[in-house]
Amino acid sequence: MTLADWKDFATIVGIVIAVLTYLTNSYFQFRNKRIENLKRYFDAHDQLFNADGFIMANIKELEANTYKRDTTDEDMEKKFNRFLGDVEKIAYLTSHGAVPTTVQVYMFGWFAQKVHPHLTNGERNNIFWELAIHYVDELKKAADDYTKLPNEKREKYLKKNTLAYAKYS
């Protein structure tokens, strides 16, 4: 082999190594971005469950289907307003593809079903709550569909969930 052949061979090897490095780095960047997005979602989701927040103040009533919204209760209305603001944060993450729909339905679908009937016309017609209201509407529909699935289809649905329990993986 001549020196030119060795130079060409070294160039090809260098290009192959560069491409493999790029692909490996891209894979890990994508993976880390997914993990960061999930962490952002979990942080926003955790805010919904603050001890002094709307959900935790009404969890027993929501679970028992006995919750009745009293719009004259200023303290609870402030909590509900803060709750809608936190839902908007989740909606923003969702609209940018931060987490799969399966994760959202599994982690927040039940609450969307419980809160949905208590949204007032004033909230529904307020242009500054459109994102939160639309998110709750869509998530409720998805949760309704999820609850109608037979067990084997729910398991298949959860397989799409990147956080699925080992049983479904």
trRosetta pair geometry for C-beta under 8 A, 3 or more apart (Angstrom, degrees):
i j d omega theta_ij theta_ji phi_ij phi_ji
1 5 4.2 -121 -167 87 93 138
1 6 5.8 110 133 -52 121 83
1 9 7.7 -2 -172 -15 147 140
2 5 4.9 105 52 3 70 100
2 6 7.3 -133 100 -1 41 87
3 6 5.6 -53 -149 37 35 113
3 7 6.3 39 150 -22 66 105
4 7 5.5 -52 -147 35 32 115
4 8 6.4 33 152 -18 64 104
5 8 5.7 -54 -148 37 31 110
5 9 6.2 33 152 -19 65 108
6 9 5.5 -53 -144 38 31 114
6 10 6.2 32 155 -19 65 106
7 10 5.8 -53 -145 37 29 110
7 11 6.4 33 152 -22 62 105
8 11 5.6 -52 -149 33 31 115
8 12 6.5 31 153 -18 64 104
9 12 5.9 -55 -151 36 30 110
9 13 6.4 29 153 -16 65 107
10 13 5.7 -53 -144 40 32 111
10 14 6.1 37 154 -22 65 107
11 14 5.6 -55 -148 36 28 114
11 15 6.4 28 154 -19 63 105
12 15 5.7 -53 -148 35 31 110
12 16 6.4 31 154 -19 65 105
13 16 5.7 -54 -147 36 31 112
13 17 6.3 30 154 -17 65 106
14 17 5.8 -55 -147 38 29 110
14 18 6.2 31 153 -21 64 108
15 18 5.6 -54 -147 36 31 113
15 19 6.3 30 155 -18 65 105
16 19 5.9 -54 -147 37 29 109
16 20 6.3 27 155 -15 64 108
17 20 5.8 -56 -146 40 30 110
17 21 6.1 33 154 -21 65 108
18 21 5.7 -55 -146 37 29 113
18 22 6.3 31 154 -21 63 107
19 22 5.6 -53 -147 36 31 113
19 23 6.3 28 156 -17 65 106
20 23 5.8 -54 -144 39 31 109
20 24 6.1 30 157 -18 65 108
21 24 5.8 -56 -144 39 28 110
21 25 6.1 26 157 -16 64 111
22 25 5.9 -58 -145 40 26 109
22 26 6.1 28 156 -22 64 109
23 26 5.7 -53 -144 36 29 113
23 27 6.4 34 155 -22 63 104
24 27 5.8 -53 -152 31 30 113
24 28 6.6 18 156 -9 64 108
25 28 6.0 -62 -148 43 31 104
25 29 6.1 34 154 -22 67 108
26 29 5.6 -54 -143 36 30 113
26 30 6.3 31 157 -19 64 106
27 30 5.9 -59 -152 36 27 110
27 31 6.3 25 152 -17 64 110
28 31 5.4 -50 -141 39 35 114
28 32 6.1 35 158 -18 66 106
29 32 5.9 -56 -145 39 27 108
29 33 6.3 30 154 -22 63 107
30 33 5.7 -55 -148 34 28 113
30 34 6.6 31 152 -20 62 103
31 34 5.8 -54 -154 32 31 112
31 35 6.6 28 150 -16 64 105
32 35 5.5 -53 -149 37 36 112
32 36 6.3 38 152 -20 67 104
33 36 5.6 -51 -146 37 33 112
33 37 6.3 34 153 -20 65 105
34 37 5.7 -54 -148 36 30 112
34 38 6.4 31 153 -19 64 105
34 162 7.3 -71 168 136 132 170
35 38 5.7 -52 -148 36 32 112
35 39 6.4 34 151 -20 64 104
36 39 5.6 -53 -150 35 32 112
36 40 6.5 35 151 -20 65 103
37 40 5.6 -50 -149 34 34 113
37 41 6.4 35 151 -19 65 104
37 93 7.0 145 -166 -166 86 105
37 97 7.9 -29 -160 112 156 61
37 98 3.8 -165 -170 -160 110 79
37 99 6.2 -175 136 -56 105 69
38 41 5.5 -53 -148 37 33 113
38 42 6.2 33 153 -18 67 105
38 98 7.5 172 -61 157 37 87
38 99 6.0 103 -100 -96 65 104
38 103 7.5 -107 -123 -156 95 166
38 162 7.9 -111 -81 86 138 125
38 163 7.4 141 -144 -62 140 124
39 42 5.7 -53 -144 38 31 110
39 43 6.3 35 155 -21 64 105
40 43 5.8 -54 -148 35 29 112
40 44 6.4 24 155 -13 64 107
40 93 5.8 178 118 -117 112 132
40 98 6.1 -84 76 -166 120 143
41 44 5.9 -59 -149 40 30 107
41 45 5.9 32 152 -21 66 111
41 90 6.8 74 -144 -131 75 82
41 93 5.3 169 -89 142 80 154
41 98 5.5 163 -57 123 109 121
41 99 4.5 35 -71 -34 165 138
41 103 7.2 54 134 126 156 135
42 45 5.4 -53 -140 40 31 115
42 46 6.1 39 156 -26 65 103
43 46 5.7 -49 -148 30 28 113
43 47 7.1 36 150 -25 58 98
44 47 5.8 -47 -161 21 36 116
44 48 7.6 43 144 -24 60 95
44 86 6.6 160 -176 -172 78 81
44 89 4.5 -155 -141 117 125 117
44 90 4.9 168 129 -73 130 75
44 93 6.2 -168 21 -12 157 143
45 48 5.8 -45 -168 18 42 115
45 49 7.5 15 146 -1 65 106
45 90 6.5 82 -74 -98 68 124
45 107 6.1 -22 -144 147 150 132
45 108 6.6 -125 -128 -64 107 115
46 49 5.9 -72 -159 46 42 100
46 50 7.8 79 145 -60 67 66
47 50 6.0 -4 -164 -37 47 104
47 53 7.4 130 159 -81 56 154
47 86 4.7 -156 109 -135 115 129
47 89 7.3 28 54 57 145 147
48 53 6.6 171 177 138 31 157
48 55 5.7 49 155 -4 83 141
48 83 6.6 69 -137 -141 77 80
48 86 5.1 171 -78 125 71 139
48 87 7.2 74 -98 -68 117 69
48 90 7.7 1 -46 -36 126 137
48 108 7.5 67 53 -117 172 112
48 111 7.4 96 156 137 140 168
49 53 6.6 -169 -161 54 8 137
49 55 5.7 -57 -101 77 58 133
49 56 5.9 95 -164 -50 59 106
50 53 3.8 102 59 -26 91 114
50 56 6.6 -123 89 11 42 133
51 56 5.5 -103 -141 113 30 163
52 56 7.3 -9 -17 72 9 124
52 57 7.2 33 -168 -58 36 108
52 79 7.5 -130 144 -111 68 116
53 56 5.4 80 60 22 79 99
53 57 6.7 -145 97 -9 35 97
53 79 5.9 144 -165 -161 43 101
53 82 6.7 -124 -132 101 88 120
53 83 6.3 119 -180 -81 102 90
53 86 7.7 -4 -145 -2 139 157
54 57 5.9 -66 -145 38 23 110
54 58 6.3 -18 169 15 63 116
54 76 7.2 94 -120 -164 83 70
54 79 4.1 151 -72 141 77 100
54 80 5.0 104 -108 -84 141 51
54 82 6.9 172 -25 68 106 90
54 83 3.9 -41 23 -53 142 137
55 58 6.5 -88 -150 54 23 86
55 59 6.0 51 157 -74 68 86
55 62 7.2 -33 -149 -1 68 159
55 83 6.8 134 -31 -120 82 126
55 111 6.4 -21 -118 -136 127 132
56 59 5.5 -9 -133 -29 34 118
57 76 6.9 -159 118 -117 146 88
57 79 6.0 -2 21 167 148 168
58 61 5.0 -59 -170 50 79 112
58 62 5.4 83 127 -29 92 101
58 67 5.4 63 178 -118 120 124
58 76 7.8 81 -54 -145 119 116
59 62 5.7 -57 -142 38 30 111
59 63 6.1 29 160 -19 66 107
60 63 5.9 -55 -147 37 28 110
60 64 6.2 11 159 -4 64 113
61 64 5.9 -64 -140 48 29 101
61 66 4.9 -100 -150 78 76 83
61 67 3.8 109 132 -77 110 75
61 68 7.7 -97 -180 8 136 58
62 65 7.6 24 -178 -76 29 36
62 67 5.0 17 -75 -33 56 139
62 111 7.4 13 172 -125 149 71
62 114 4.5 56 -163 177 105 147
62 115 7.8 -11 -126 -60 127 68
64 67 7.9 130 65 -29 79 72
65 114 7.9 -127 -98 -126 65 94
67 114 7.1 69 31 177 143 102
67 118 6.9 -48 119 -68 116 144
69 76 7.8 -173 -149 131 70 129
69 80 7.5 60 -139 -86 117 156
69 118 4.4 126 -33 -158 135 113
69 120 7.8 -135 113 -56 148 95
70 73 4.3 68 96 -9 109 111
70 76 6.6 69 64 63 90 145
71 77 6.2 70 -152 -88 54 122
71 120 6.7 59 -90 -72 137 144
73 76 4.0 25 111 28 120 114
73 77 6.1 154 87 -20 64 87
74 77 5.6 -58 -143 38 30 112
74 78 6.4 34 157 -22 65 102
75 78 5.9 -53 -155 31 30 111
75 79 6.7 28 148 -16 62 105
76 79 5.4 -51 -150 36 38 114
76 80 6.3 40 150 -21 68 103
77 80 5.4 -48 -143 36 35 112
77 81 6.2 41 152 -22 64 103
78 81 5.5 -51 -146 35 31 114
78 82 6.4 32 153 -17 64 105
79 82 5.7 -53 -148 38 31 111
79 83 6.2 40 147 -26 64 104
80 83 5.2 -48 -148 32 34 120
80 84 6.6 36 152 -19 65 99
81 84 5.9 -49 -152 33 32 109
81 85 6.7 34 147 -18 62 104
82 85 5.5 -52 -152 35 36 116
82 86 6.5 36 150 -18 66 103
83 86 5.7 -55 -151 37 32 110
83 87 6.4 35 149 -21 65 104
83 115 7.8 -152 143 -130 137 146
84 87 5.3 -49 -146 34 35 116
84 88 6.6 44 150 -26 63 98
84 123 7.1 -135 -103 -149 155 127
84 129 6.0 -23 171 -136 138 111
84 132 4.6 79 -171 159 85 163
84 133 8.0 4 -146 -55 115 69
85 88 5.6 -47 -154 27 33 116
85 89 7.1 39 147 -21 61 96
85 132 7.5 -54 -74 -78 21 145
86 89 5.6 -43 -157 25 40 114
86 90 6.9 38 147 -13 64 101
87 90 5.6 -54 -156 38 39 112
87 91 6.2 44 145 -24 68 105
87 132 4.5 88 95 -144 111 99
87 135 6.1 171 160 84 100 133
87 136 6.4 3 -178 -58 148 100
88 91 5.2 -50 -145 35 36 116
88 92 6.5 41 154 -22 66 98
88 129 7.9 -110 -72 -139 119 56
88 131 5.3 76 -132 95 90 115
88 132 4.4 -57 -67 -68 82 99
88 135 7.5 169 -101 14 41 145
89 92 5.8 -49 -152 30 32 111
89 93 6.7 30 150 -15 62 103
90 93 5.7 -53 -152 37 36 111
90 94 6.1 37 149 -21 67 108
90 104 7.7 132 169 -127 115 106
90 108 7.1 97 174 -59 160 171
90 135 6.9 137 94 170 94 153
91 94 5.4 -55 -146 38 31 115
91 95 6.2 32 156 -23 67 105
91 131 4.8 147 118 156 149 98
91 132 5.9 -140 -14 -92 147 46
91 134 7.4 98 -144 74 139 89
91 135 3.7 -106 -99 -63 113 149
92 95 5.8 -52 -143 33 30 109
92 96 6.7 12 159 -3 61 109
92 131 7.2 30 -60 167 72 145
93 96 6.3 -74 -156 46 28 100
93 98 3.9 -53 178 28 87 149
93 99 6.7 30 138 5 111 97
94 97 7.7 47 -179 -67 34 21
94 98 6.5 -73 -73 37 29 95
94 99 6.8 -49 -99 50 67 87
94 104 6.2 52 -107 -88 122 148
94 135 6.6 124 51 -129 148 116
95 131 7.7 -61 -37 -150 142 112
99 103 4.6 -88 167 70 116 138
99 104 6.1 133 102 -49 115 89
100 103 5.1 102 64 1 78 98
100 104 7.4 -146 102 -1 46 88
100 160 6.6 -160 166 138 151 97
100 161 6.5 -166 82 -116 134 53
100 162 6.4 131 4 -2 133 100
101 104 5.5 -58 -151 39 40 113
101 105 6.0 37 155 -19 74 106
101 142 6.3 -123 178 -151 114 155
102 105 6.0 -54 -143 37 29 108
102 106 6.1 24 159 -15 63 112
102 157 6.2 172 -122 161 112 81
102 158 6.6 150 -175 -114 127 39
102 160 4.9 159 -39 91 154 102
102 161 4.0 -131 125 -78 130 86
103 106 6.0 -62 -146 42 26 108
103 107 5.9 3 165 -1 66 118
103 161 5.8 134 -67 -141 67 95
103 162 7.3 -28 -58 39 119 85
103 163 6.1 76 -106 20 106 121
104 107 6.4 -69 -136 47 21 95
104 108 5.7 -42 -173 40 63 109
104 109 7.1 98 129 -52 64 84
104 139 6.2 -105 146 -119 112 112
104 142 7.5 40 98 92 105 151
105 108 7.5 -79 -115 58 11 68
105 109 4.2 31 -165 -56 56 132
105 139 6.7 -172 -95 -156 62 80
105 142 4.8 -110 -95 129 117 114
105 143 5.4 177 -152 -81 86 68
105 146 5.2 143 166 -44 133 153
106 109 6.6 29 -45 6 12 116
106 146 7.8 -153 -72 -166 60 160
106 158 7.1 86 -84 -110 138 92
106 161 6.3 31 -12 -111 150 149
108 111 5.4 -60 -164 46 64 110
108 112 5.9 69 138 -29 84 102
108 139 6.2 -29 104 -178 103 147
109 112 5.5 -55 -147 33 33 113
109 113 6.5 35 155 -20 66 102
109 139 5.8 -145 -106 168 63 92
109 140 7.4 140 -157 -104 69 32
109 142 6.4 -107 -114 95 117 90
109 143 2.9 157 -175 -96 108 115
109 146 6.1 0 174 41 169 144
110 113 5.7 -54 -157 33 32 113
110 114 6.5 25 149 -15 65 108
110 143 6.5 -174 -59 -158 36 141
111 114 5.5 -56 -146 39 37 111
111 115 5.9 25 159 -12 71 111
112 115 6.1 -60 -135 44 27 102
112 116 5.9 48 161 -45 63 105
112 136 5.1 -178 -144 -151 93 68
112 139 4.0 -138 -104 105 171 111
112 140 4.5 -142 137 -67 105 71
112 143 5.7 157 67 -3 114 144
113 116 6.0 -40 -143 10 23 121
113 140 5.3 133 -85 -134 55 85
113 143 5.2 -119 -46 104 109 140
113 144 6.9 138 -102 -63 113 77
114 117 7.9 -70 178 25 28 95
114 118 8.0 -1 143 2 59 117
115 118 5.8 -80 -164 45 49 108
115 119 7.1 63 146 -46 80 88
115 136 6.2 -88 94 -149 113 132
116 119 6.3 -39 -162 -3 36 111
116 136 5.6 174 -92 154 79 107
116 137 7.0 116 -130 -94 111 48
116 140 4.4 50 -69 -87 150 153
119 123 5.0 -114 -170 80 86 131
119 124 5.8 99 138 -55 114 93
119 133 6.3 117 -160 -125 152 97
119 136 6.8 145 -55 94 140 150
120 123 4.8 100 56 6 77 97
120 124 6.9 -141 99 -2 43 88
121 124 5.3 -55 -143 42 36 113
121 125 5.8 22 160 -10 70 112
122 125 6.2 -64 -140 45 23 100
122 126 6.2 35 156 -39 62 107
123 126 5.6 -47 -143 18 30 117
123 129 5.2 -70 -169 98 74 165
123 133 6.2 157 140 -81 92 122
124 129 7.7 -77 -82 91 16 121
124 133 5.7 143 -114 -152 56 152
126 129 4.4 53 84 16 109 107
126 130 7.6 -142 97 -42 60 66
127 130 5.7 -9 -160 -32 45 116
129 132 5.1 -59 -168 49 75 111
129 133 5.2 72 133 -24 94 108
130 133 6.0 -63 -140 42 25 107
130 134 5.9 24 163 -19 65 112
131 134 5.9 -56 -142 38 24 109
131 135 6.3 27 156 -21 61 109
132 135 5.7 -58 -150 35 28 113
132 136 6.5 25 155 -16 65 105
133 136 5.9 -54 -148 37 31 108
133 137 6.2 34 152 -21 65 107
134 137 5.6 -54 -147 36 31 115
134 138 6.2 25 158 -14 67 108
135 138 6.0 -57 -144 40 27 106
135 139 6.0 21 160 -14 64 113
136 139 5.9 -59 -139 43 27 108
136 140 6.1 33 158 -25 63 107
137 140 5.9 -58 -151 32 24 111
137 141 6.7 22 153 -17 61 105
138 141 5.8 -54 -153 34 33 111
138 142 6.4 29 152 -15 66 107
139 142 5.5 -53 -145 40 35 111
139 143 6.1 36 154 -20 67 106
140 143 5.7 -55 -144 39 30 110
140 144 6.2 36 153 -23 64 104
141 144 5.6 -51 -149 32 30 114
141 145 6.6 30 152 -16 63 104
142 145 5.7 -54 -152 37 32 112
142 146 6.3 36 149 -23 65 106
143 146 5.4 -50 -144 35 34 116
143 147 6.4 33 157 -19 66 103
144 147 6.1 -56 -149 34 28 107
144 148 6.8 25 153 -18 61 109
145 148 5.9 -63 -155 34 32 111
145 149 7.2 45 149 -38 63 96
146 149 5.9 -43 -162 6 37 116
146 154 6.9 83 -173 -116 78 93
146 157 6.7 168 -128 147 90 165
149 153 4.1 -126 -172 94 108 115
149 154 4.7 143 101 -60 122 78
149 157 6.3 42 139 -19 176 140
150 153 5.2 84 57 15 72 104
150 154 7.1 -136 99 -9 33 90
151 154 5.6 -56 -146 34 31 112
151 155 6.5 32 155 -20 65 103
152 155 5.6 -48 -150 33 34 114
152 156 6.6 36 149 -18 63 103
153 156 5.4 -49 -147 37 38 114
153 157 6.2 46 149 -24 66 102
154 157 5.3 -49 -147 35 34 117
154 158 6.3 32 153 -18 65 105
155 158 5.7 -55 -147 38 31 110
155 159 6.7 45 149 -33 62 96
155 167 7.9 -84 -137 125 109 99
155 168 5.6 -160 -162 -114 76 100
156 159 5.6 -41 -156 15 35 118
156 160 7.9 39 148 -19 57 92
157 160 6.3 -52 -175 22 39 110
157 161 7.5 42 133 -24 63 102
158 161 4.8 -39 -161 17 55 123
158 164 4.8 119 155 -118 90 115
158 165 7.6 -8 159 27 135 83
158 168 4.5 -62 108 -152 111 164
159 164 6.1 0 -108 -57 29 172
159 168 5.1 -142 -79 167 65 98
159 169 7.2 147 -132 -101 74 31
160 164 8.0 112 57 -46 33 128
161 164 4.4 117 80 -58 98 89
161 168 7.3 29 53 108 104 145
164 167 7.9 -110 156 63 97 65
164 168 4.0 -93 170 81 129 121
164 169 5.4 161 90 -63 110 79
165 168 5.6 81 63 13 72 99
165 169 7.5 -138 100 -19 35 94
166 169 5.4 -55 -143 24 40 118
